[in-house]
Amino acid sequence: MNSVADLMQGMGRAARSAAHALAFTSTAQKNHALTEAAAALRSSASNILSANEGDLREAGTGLSAALLERLRLDYVRIEAMARGLEEIAAARDPIGVRLAEWRRPNGMLIQRVCVPLGVIGIIYESRPNVTADAGALCLKSGNAVILRGGSESVRSSAAIHACLQQGIEAARLPATAIQLVPTTDRAAVGHMLADMADSIDVIVPRGGKSLISRVQKEARVPVIGHLEGVCHVYVAEGADLEMAKRIVVNAKMRRTGVCGSAETLLIDRACAKTHLAPLVKTLIEVGCEVRGDELTAGVDARVQPATEQDWYSEYLDAIIAVRVVDGLDAAIAHIGEYGSQHTDCIVTDDPAAAEHFLQQVDSAIVLHNASTQFADGAEFGMGAEIGISTDKFHARGPVGVEQLTSYKYVVRGCGQIRP
């Protein structure tokens, strides 16, 4: 029986070969694969749900509520995956696009042209939908991909991958364009990170702190990072209270287990008398535990006292930390100290304050009067995303089709030599 090392090296060689073919595959052929895969997802929904039930049974109580929520599939989520593939198919193909063009005084024409990254390795936990999203995004951007899902979602990911393979087969593309690592042996991850630099051009991790830490420590290829989402909603002076309630509840409670879920609510002292108690009461009434500073605890006996750690916490649960701050700059300072440069929002009717916040907060996504749950590639019109990058190199924010590309310079001359 082949070792894990042999398995991974074989997958790497196959991916490199597929990447060369995909780089020159027509847009129509890639789109055909994606639409056929979307149809396969819909027709195989019952099989996918059966596989998912097996994963959920085996996970049992071994996963947190947040991770179980990410793992769970239903018909609505499968349909969302299928629509995501169709939206990716409908999106502009970036490969071959001329990003810039200029002519030098010596007559040479220089063009900067968009090209695929090559082979992408994606390591993810719990979220079986990443199998569809990541596979489709890599295919559309002309990249081969090696997917390594978590052991807790092995059945679900395999069922979804089978649908992607149907699309690839229908479009007559290389079968190894989208590969799913077939073993749950953790050694496979180690090989992807440290021993496949000749096959994998970039790694994208999607998971918790331990996975991200391991990837950053062991990877010998570039990494597009996805760190935790310690996201803030700042209710500033001049905020409409009813709007603030809607945004805060949605930002926290729509889906508590996503990285764009708000984890800290900051309220300006200038509007605390009118806004603090109603916002706290609304959150508690919808089932959210509130952990607050001294002033927040004083407005409702149900508030738990916040510790210093609460300001750093990504709960991914129905829990939120609440603090009263002394103005706009204090809110920005709090976000700078405790945040993760993911997604942060200001609620206010003061355009000057909003603009100051949007310019000064150094996060991948900043919003004015909108829920942090919009931190999502589909909501940005990208069709889907691999994740929200908190890096500044190579991509930042939602990682969609265009973010999975690089470029090269094409120079056309007529005999020029350099003096």
C-alpha positions as CSV (number, residue, x, y, z in Angstrom):
1,M,0.0,0.0,0.0
2,N,1.4,3.4,-0.9
3,S,2.4,5.7,1.9
4,V,0.8,9.1,2.5
5,A,3.9,10.7,1.1
6,D,3.6,8.7,-2.1
7,L,-0.1,9.6,-2.3
8,M,0.5,13.3,-1.9
9,Q,3.4,13.5,-4.3
10,G,1.3,11.7,-6.9
11,M,-1.5,14.2,-6.4
12,G,0.9,17.0,-6.7
13,R,2.3,15.8,-10.0
14,A,-1.2,15.3,-11.4
15,A,-2.3,18.8,-10.2
16,R,0.8,20.4,-11.9
17,S,-0.1,18.6,-15.2
18,A,-3.8,19.7,-14.9
19,A,-2.8,23.3,-14.1
20,H,-0.9,23.5,-17.4
21,A,-4.0,22.4,-19.3
22,L,-6.3,24.6,-17.3
23,A,-4.2,27.7,-18.0
24,F,-5.2,27.4,-21.7
25,T,-8.8,26.2,-21.3
26,S,-11.5,28.3,-22.8
27,T,-14.0,30.2,-20.7
28,A,-16.8,28.3,-22.3
29,Q,-15.4,25.0,-21.3
30,K,-14.8,26.1,-17.7
31,N,-18.3,27.5,-17.5
32,H,-19.8,24.2,-18.9
33,A,-18.0,22.3,-16.2
34,L,-19.4,24.6,-13.5
35,T,-23.0,24.6,-14.7
36,E,-22.9,20.8,-15.0
37,A,-21.5,20.5,-11.5
38,A,-24.3,22.8,-10.2
39,A,-26.9,20.5,-11.8
40,A,-25.2,17.5,-10.3
41,L,-25.4,19.1,-6.8
42,R,-29.1,19.6,-7.2
43,S,-29.8,16.1,-8.5
44,S,-27.5,14.5,-5.8
45,A,-28.9,16.6,-2.9
46,S,-30.4,13.6,-1.1
47,N,-27.1,11.7,-1.4
48,I,-25.2,14.7,-0.1
49,L,-27.6,15.1,2.9
50,S,-27.3,11.4,3.7
51,A,-23.5,11.7,3.7
52,N,-23.8,14.8,5.9
53,E,-26.0,13.0,8.4
54,G,-23.2,10.4,8.7
55,D,-20.7,13.1,9.4
56,L,-23.0,14.7,12.0
57,R,-23.6,11.4,13.7
58,E,-19.9,10.6,14.0
59,A,-19.1,14.2,15.2
60,G,-21.7,13.7,18.0
61,T,-20.9,16.0,20.9
62,G,-17.2,16.2,20.0
63,L,-17.6,19.5,18.1
64,S,-18.7,22.9,19.5
65,A,-22.2,24.2,18.5
66,A,-20.5,26.7,16.1
67,L,-18.6,23.9,14.3
68,L,-21.6,21.7,14.1
69,E,-23.6,24.6,12.6
70,R,-20.9,25.0,10.0
71,L,-20.9,21.3,9.3
72,R,-24.6,20.9,8.9
73,L,-26.1,20.9,5.4
74,D,-29.7,21.2,4.2
75,Y,-31.5,21.6,0.9
76,V,-31.2,25.4,1.2
77,R,-27.5,25.3,1.7
78,I,-27.1,22.8,-1.2
79,E,-29.1,25.1,-3.4
80,A,-26.9,28.0,-2.3
81,M,-23.8,26.0,-3.4
82,A,-25.4,25.3,-6.8
83,R,-26.3,28.9,-7.3
84,G,-22.8,29.9,-6.3
85,L,-21.3,27.7,-9.0
86,E,-23.6,29.3,-11.6
87,E,-22.7,32.7,-10.4
88,I,-19.0,31.9,-10.8
89,A,-19.7,30.6,-14.3
90,A,-21.5,33.9,-15.1
91,A,-18.6,36.0,-13.7
92,R,-16.0,37.5,-16.0
93,D,-13.1,35.2,-16.7
94,P,-10.0,37.1,-15.6
95,I,-7.4,34.9,-17.4
96,G,-5.8,36.7,-20.3
97,V,-7.2,40.1,-19.4
98,R,-4.8,43.0,-20.1
99,L,-4.5,44.8,-16.8
100,A,-2.3,47.5,-18.2
101,E,-0.6,48.5,-21.4
102,W,1.9,51.1,-22.4
103,R,4.5,51.8,-25.1
104,R,8.1,52.8,-24.3
105,P,9.9,55.6,-26.2
106,N,12.0,52.9,-27.9
107,G,8.8,51.5,-29.4
108,M,8.4,48.4,-27.2
109,L,4.8,47.6,-26.2
110,I,4.5,46.3,-22.6
111,Q,1.4,44.6,-21.3
112,R,0.5,43.3,-17.9
113,V,-1.7,40.2,-18.4
114,C,-3.6,38.2,-15.8
115,V,-2.6,34.5,-15.4
116,P,-3.5,31.7,-13.0
117,L,-1.5,31.1,-9.8
118,G,-1.0,27.5,-10.8
119,V,-1.7,24.8,-8.2
120,I,-3.6,25.9,-5.0
121,G,-3.7,23.8,-1.9
122,I,-6.7,24.5,0.3
123,I,-6.9,23.1,3.9
124,Y,-10.2,23.6,5.7
125,E,-12.2,22.4,8.6
126,S,-15.9,21.6,9.2
127,R,-17.3,23.5,6.2
128,P,-18.2,21.0,3.5
129,N,-19.5,23.9,1.3
130,V,-15.9,25.0,0.9
131,T,-15.4,21.9,-1.3
132,A,-17.8,23.4,-3.9
133,D,-16.8,27.0,-3.5
134,A,-13.1,26.5,-3.6
135,G,-13.1,23.9,-6.4
136,A,-15.3,26.2,-8.6
137,L,-13.3,29.3,-7.9
138,C,-10.0,27.6,-8.7
139,L,-11.4,26.1,-11.9
140,K,-12.8,29.4,-13.2
141,S,-9.4,31.1,-12.5
142,G,-7.5,28.4,-14.4
143,N,-5.9,26.8,-11.3
144,A,-5.7,23.2,-10.4
145,V,-6.5,22.6,-6.7
146,I,-5.8,20.0,-4.0
147,L,-8.5,20.1,-1.4
148,R,-7.9,18.7,2.1
149,G,-11.1,18.9,4.1
150,G,-11.5,18.1,7.8
151,S,-12.0,14.6,9.0
152,E,-15.3,15.6,10.5
153,S,-16.7,16.4,7.0
154,V,-15.1,13.6,5.1
155,R,-18.4,12.1,3.8
156,S,-20.0,15.4,2.9
157,S,-16.9,16.7,1.1
158,A,-16.6,13.5,-0.9
159,A,-20.2,13.6,-2.0
160,I,-19.8,17.3,-3.1
161,H,-16.5,16.5,-4.8
162,A,-18.2,13.8,-6.8
163,C,-20.6,16.4,-8.3
164,L,-17.6,18.6,-9.3
165,Q,-16.1,15.6,-11.0
166,Q,-19.3,15.1,-13.0
167,G,-19.0,18.6,-14.3
168,I,-15.3,18.2,-15.1
169,E,-16.0,15.0,-17.0
170,A,-18.9,16.6,-18.9
171,A,-16.6,19.4,-20.0
172,R,-13.8,17.0,-20.9
173,L,-11.3,18.7,-18.6
174,P,-8.5,16.9,-16.7
175,A,-10.0,14.7,-14.0
176,T,-7.2,15.9,-11.6
177,A,-8.2,19.6,-12.0
178,I,-10.0,19.4,-8.7
179,Q,-8.6,16.7,-6.3
180,L,-9.8,15.9,-2.8
181,V,-7.3,14.3,-0.5
182,P,-8.8,10.8,0.2
183,T,-7.2,10.2,3.6
184,T,-7.9,11.7,7.0
185,D,-4.3,11.1,8.1
186,R,-3.0,14.4,9.4
187,A,0.3,13.6,7.8
188,A,-1.2,14.7,4.5
189,V,-1.4,18.2,5.8
190,G,2.2,18.2,6.7
191,H,3.2,17.0,3.2
192,M,1.1,19.8,1.6
193,L,2.8,22.4,3.8
194,A,6.4,21.2,3.8
195,D,7.1,18.7,1.1
196,M,5.2,19.8,-2.0
197,A,6.8,23.2,-2.9
198,D,7.5,21.8,-6.3
199,S,3.8,21.1,-6.9
200,I,1.8,23.7,-4.8
201,D,2.2,27.4,-5.5
202,V,0.1,28.8,-2.7
203,I,-1.8,27.4,0.4
204,V,-5.1,28.8,1.6
205,P,-6.1,27.7,5.1
206,R,-9.6,27.9,6.4
207,G,-10.2,27.0,10.0
208,G,-9.4,27.7,13.6
209,K,-6.4,29.1,15.4
210,S,-4.6,25.8,15.7
211,L,-4.8,25.1,11.9
212,I,-3.8,28.7,11.0
213,S,-0.9,28.6,13.4
214,R,0.3,25.3,12.0
215,V,0.1,26.5,8.4
216,Q,2.0,29.7,9.2
217,K,4.7,27.8,11.0
218,E,5.2,24.9,8.6
219,A,4.4,26.2,5.2
220,R,7.2,26.4,2.7
221,V,5.0,28.1,0.0
222,P,3.2,31.4,0.2
223,V,0.0,31.5,2.3
224,I,-3.2,33.5,1.8
225,G,-4.2,33.8,5.5
226,H,-7.6,33.7,7.0
227,L,-7.4,34.6,10.6
228,E,-10.2,34.9,13.2
229,G,-13.0,37.4,12.8
230,V,-13.1,39.6,15.9
231,C,-15.6,41.9,14.2
232,H,-17.0,45.1,15.7
233,V,-20.1,47.2,15.4
234,Y,-19.7,50.8,16.7
235,V,-22.9,52.6,17.4
236,A,-21.8,56.2,17.2
237,E,-23.3,59.5,18.1
238,G,-26.0,60.3,15.6
239,A,-27.0,56.7,15.1
240,D,-30.7,56.0,14.4
241,L,-31.7,53.6,17.3
242,E,-34.0,51.4,15.2
243,M,-31.5,51.0,12.5
244,A,-28.8,50.2,15.1
245,K,-31.0,47.5,16.6
246,R,-31.6,45.9,13.2
247,I,-27.9,46.0,12.3
248,V,-26.6,44.8,15.7
249,V,-29.0,41.9,15.9
250,N,-28.3,40.8,12.3
251,A,-24.6,41.2,12.7
252,K,-24.5,39.0,15.8
253,M,-27.4,36.6,15.4
254,R,-28.1,35.9,11.7
255,R,-25.4,33.2,11.8
256,T,-23.2,33.2,14.9
257,G,-20.7,30.7,13.5
258,V,-19.5,32.7,10.5
259,C,-16.3,34.8,10.6
260,G,-18.3,38.0,9.8
261,S,-20.4,37.6,12.9
262,A,-20.0,40.7,15.2
263,E,-18.2,39.8,18.5
264,T,-18.0,43.2,20.1
265,L,-20.5,46.1,20.3
266,L,-19.1,49.5,21.0
267,I,-21.4,52.3,22.0
268,D,-20.5,56.0,22.1
269,R,-20.9,57.6,25.5
270,A,-22.6,60.5,23.8
271,C,-25.6,58.2,22.9
272,A,-25.3,55.7,25.7
273,K,-28.2,57.2,27.7
274,T,-30.6,56.6,24.8
275,H,-29.1,53.6,23.0
276,L,-27.2,51.4,25.5
277,A,-30.1,49.9,27.5
278,P,-32.4,49.3,24.4
279,L,-29.6,47.6,22.5
280,V,-28.7,45.4,25.4
281,K,-32.3,44.5,26.0
282,T,-32.9,43.7,22.4
283,L,-29.9,41.4,22.2
284,I,-30.8,39.5,25.4
285,E,-34.4,39.1,24.2
286,V,-33.3,37.4,21.0
287,G,-31.2,34.9,23.0
288,C,-27.7,36.5,23.0
289,E,-25.6,36.5,26.1
290,V,-24.2,40.0,26.8
291,R,-20.8,40.5,28.6
292,G,-20.3,44.1,29.3
293,D,-18.2,46.7,31.0
294,E,-19.3,48.4,34.2
295,L,-21.6,50.9,32.6
296,T,-23.2,48.2,30.4
297,A,-23.7,45.9,33.4
298,G,-25.4,48.7,35.2
299,V,-28.3,48.9,32.7
300,D,-29.4,45.3,32.9
301,A,-28.9,42.7,35.7
302,R,-28.7,40.0,33.1
303,V,-25.4,41.3,31.7
304,Q,-22.3,39.3,32.7
305,P,-19.2,41.2,33.6
306,A,-16.7,41.3,30.8
307,T,-13.0,40.4,31.3
308,E,-10.0,41.6,29.3
309,Q,-10.1,38.4,27.3
310,D,-13.6,39.1,26.1
311,W,-12.4,42.0,24.0
312,Y,-10.1,39.7,22.1
313,S,-12.6,36.8,21.7
314,E,-14.1,35.3,18.6
315,Y,-17.1,33.6,20.2
316,L,-18.7,32.2,17.1
317,D,-21.7,31.7,19.4
318,A,-24.7,33.8,20.7
319,I,-22.4,35.9,22.9
320,I,-21.3,39.5,22.5
321,A,-19.0,41.8,24.4
322,V,-20.3,45.4,24.9
323,R,-18.3,48.4,25.9
324,V,-19.0,52.2,26.1
325,V,-16.3,54.3,24.5
326,D,-15.4,58.0,24.6
327,G,-16.0,59.0,21.1
328,L,-15.0,58.0,17.5
329,D,-11.2,57.9,18.0
330,A,-11.6,55.8,21.1
331,A,-13.7,53.3,19.1
332,I,-11.1,53.2,16.4
333,A,-8.3,52.7,19.0
334,H,-10.2,49.8,20.6
335,I,-10.7,48.1,17.2
336,G,-7.0,48.7,16.5
337,E,-5.9,47.1,19.8
338,Y,-8.4,44.2,20.0
339,G,-9.6,43.5,16.5
340,S,-8.3,41.1,13.9
341,Q,-8.4,43.4,10.8
342,H,-11.3,41.4,9.4
343,T,-14.6,43.3,9.3
344,D,-15.8,46.4,11.3
345,C,-18.9,48.6,11.0
346,I,-20.0,52.1,12.1
347,V,-23.7,53.0,12.6
348,T,-24.3,56.7,12.4
349,D,-26.1,59.3,10.4
350,D,-23.1,61.6,10.5
351,P,-21.3,61.3,7.1
352,A,-18.1,63.0,8.4
353,A,-17.8,60.5,11.3
354,A,-18.5,57.6,9.0
355,E,-15.9,58.7,6.5
356,H,-13.3,59.1,9.3
357,F,-14.1,55.6,10.5
358,L,-13.9,54.1,7.0
359,Q,-10.5,55.7,6.4
360,Q,-8.9,55.1,9.8
361,V,-10.0,51.5,10.6
362,D,-7.4,49.2,9.0
363,S,-9.5,46.2,8.3
364,A,-10.1,44.1,5.2
365,I,-13.7,45.2,5.2
366,V,-15.2,48.4,6.7
367,L,-18.9,49.2,6.5
368,H,-21.2,52.2,7.2
369,N,-24.8,51.4,8.3
370,A,-24.7,47.8,7.2
371,S,-24.3,44.4,8.9
372,T,-20.9,42.8,9.3
373,Q,-22.6,39.6,7.9
374,F,-22.1,41.1,4.5
375,A,-18.5,40.0,4.8
376,D,-19.0,37.4,2.1
377,G,-17.8,36.9,-1.4
378,A,-21.3,36.1,-2.7
379,E,-22.7,39.3,-1.2
380,F,-19.9,41.2,-2.9
381,G,-21.0,39.8,-6.3
382,M,-18.1,37.3,-6.5
383,G,-20.4,34.2,-6.7
384,A,-18.5,32.6,-3.8
385,E,-15.3,32.9,-1.9
386,I,-12.6,30.6,-0.4
387,G,-12.5,32.9,2.7
388,I,-11.9,36.4,3.9
389,S,-8.2,37.1,3.9
390,T,-6.8,39.2,6.7
391,D,-3.4,39.4,4.9
392,K,-2.2,42.3,3.0
393,F,-0.3,40.1,0.5
394,H,-1.4,38.6,-1.9
395,A,-5.1,39.2,-1.5
396,R,-7.2,41.0,1.2
397,G,-10.9,40.6,2.0
398,P,-13.1,38.1,0.1
399,V,-10.9,35.7,-1.9
400,G,-12.8,35.1,-5.2
401,V,-11.9,34.4,-8.8
402,E,-9.8,37.5,-9.4
403,Q,-7.9,37.1,-6.2
404,L,-6.7,33.6,-7.3
405,T,-4.6,35.1,-10.1
406,S,-1.3,36.7,-10.7
407,Y,0.1,38.4,-13.8
408,K,3.0,38.4,-16.2
409,Y,4.5,41.0,-18.4
410,V,4.3,40.5,-22.2
411,V,6.8,42.7,-24.1
412,R,6.6,43.1,-27.9
413,G,9.4,44.6,-29.8
414,C,10.8,45.0,-33.3
415,G,14.5,44.3,-32.8
416,Q,15.3,46.6,-29.9
417,I,18.5,46.0,-27.9
418,R,19.6,47.7,-24.7
419,P,22.5,50.2,-25.1
